[in-house]
Amino acid sequence: MSATVKVTSAADDKIGSGVVIRRTKTQAFVLTACHVVEKAKVVEVRVPGTKDTPGKTLKAEVLEREPAADLAVLRLSVEGVPGAVPLAPAGVKPKLVLSVGWEKGDAPGALDESLKGRVSLRKPGAANVVACFETVRKQAEGRSGGPLLDESGRVIGVATGHDGKTGYYVHVDEVRAFLKANALGWIVEEDR
């Protein structure tokens, strides 16, 4: 859970979540939902604290975004940023899933989720459909952009929205395609 961060966009007047998917010696990269950072060039990222250190707020640049898939990548200084969470391999079929996000309070929370399955959705105004996992319950406010994790703790989806009852998470295959299309596939290279 420590790799799940709070994302605040003053330009969009939105608060959501994100997950650290890569750390280098100097930079960290956070995956989130595009609608959380839709208009922003720079956002604030809140890193959770531990029992020994307080959390901290850092500035992050919106590096890439794709409104149709509702995905974005942020880049920030690595100082104080927790370790990264790997993406699950393509075609993953999880047995157990957990959603993580900053719906309230000063730390991220985790919830067991029940999957209904994989669906194809088209966002209003979008030309293409996007593969998503569908969950039994909707995400709470503040969880948009947060990860859906499999039983091995790998990212299998990104919280994108709900229909009032059911939650939707952009599928990891879409995340990989987004990163590759934006020359960011190196962020999640398998042999790192």
N, C-alpha and C positions, 0 to 999 in steps of 0.2 A: 504493500500500500504506500510505502514511502516514495515510490516513483510517480505517484499520482499527485499532480499539482493543481492549484487553483489558478484560473486564467481570468483576468479582469481587463476588459476593453472599454476604456472611457469613450472612444470614438463610436462604439456601438451601444454603449450603456448596457453592457451584458457581462454576466459572470458565469463562468462554466468551469470545466475541468480539462485536464490533459494528462498525457503520460510521457515520461522520458523514455525515448526509444534508442538513444545513442548518446554516449559521452566520449569525447576525445580528450586530449590533454588540456585543451583550452576552451572547448565549446560543448554545449549540450543541445540536443534537439528534442523538441516536444511535439507529439502528435495530438491534434485536437479537432474539433468540428469547425468548419468554415463559418457557420452562422454565428459563432461566438466572437470571431475576429473579422467579420465581413468587410468593414471599412477601415480597419486599423492598420497602421504601419508598424506601430510599437504598442506593446501591451505590458501589463504587469503579471508576473508569475510568482505565486506564493508557494514556497517550498515548505513542506511540513517539518516541524521540529522533532526532536527526540526527547527522551527524559533528561538528557544532559545538555542539549542545546536548543535554543529557541528557533522557531521557523524564521524565514527571512523572505522579503519581497525583492524581486529582481526585475529589471527591464528585459524584454525580449523583442526581437525583430520578427515580424511575420515574413517568413522566407518564401513560402509558396502557399497557394490556396486554390481549391477547385470547388466552386459553388455547386456544380451539378452532382458531385459525389459527396459534398458536405465535409471535405477534409482540408486541413491546413497543417503546415509545419512551422514551428517557431524555433529561432536560434537565440541562445543566450550564453553568457559566460558560465563556465563550469563550476565556479566557486560556490560551494554550498549546495550543489545540486546532487540529489541521490543517484544511485546506480540505475542503469537502464533496464527496461523489461524487454525481452526479445519478442519478436512477432512469431506467431505460430506458422508452421509450414503451409504452403498453398494446399487447398482442398481439405483442410482440417474438419473433422467431425467430432466435436467435443462431447463428452459424456456428462460432465459437470461444469457449470459456469458460475462466475462471480462477477458482479459489476462493482466498480469503484468510482467514487466521485465526492465532490465537496458540496453536498446538498445543504449542510448547515454546520456551524461551529468552526473551530480552528484546525480541524484535521479531516482528512478524507475518511469516508466510511465505506465498508464493503457489505454487499448484500448477495445472498444466494439467489440465483435466478433459475427459472425453468424455461427452456427453449421450446418454442412451438415448431421452429424449423427455419429454413432458409427461403427467403422470398425475393422477388425482383420488384423494385419500386421506382417510380418516376416522380421526382420532386416537381412541384408546380413550376411551369415554364421551362423545364429541362427537356432536352431532346432524347437523352439516353436513359435507360433504366440502370439502376444500381442494385447490386446484390447486397442483401442485408440479412442478419439474423433477427428473428422476431421472438420477443420474450412475452411471457404471460402477463406481466405488469408493466406499466409505463414507468419511465424514469422520473425521478423527482427533480424539481427545479434546481439548477446548479450542477447537475450531473452531465449536461450536454458536453460532449468532447471527451468524457472519461472512458476508460477502457472496459471492455468485456474480456475477462480472462478465462482460459481453460483450466483443467485440473492440474496442469503443469506450470501454471502461473504465466503463460504466454498470452500476448494480446491476440485476440481473435476478432475483435470488433471495436468500433468507436461509437459512442452514444450519439445518435443523430436526431431523434425525436420520438413522438408517440401520436397515437390517434385518439387519445383520451382514455384508452384501456390498455393497449398493447404497446410495448417498447420496441424500438428499432435501432440496430447497431450496424453501421457500415461494415461489411464483411472484410476479413483480412486480405482476401484476394483483390478486392478493390483498393485497399491501402497499398498493397505491393504495386499494383498497376499505376496508381497515382504517383508514387515515389519514382518509379521507373520512367514514367512519361515526363517528369520534371527534372530528370537527370540527378535524382536523389537516391537511386537504388543502393548506392554505396552505404547509405545510413544503416541499412539492415542486412548487409552482406552476411551470409551464413557462416563464413569462416573467420569472423572478426575475433 
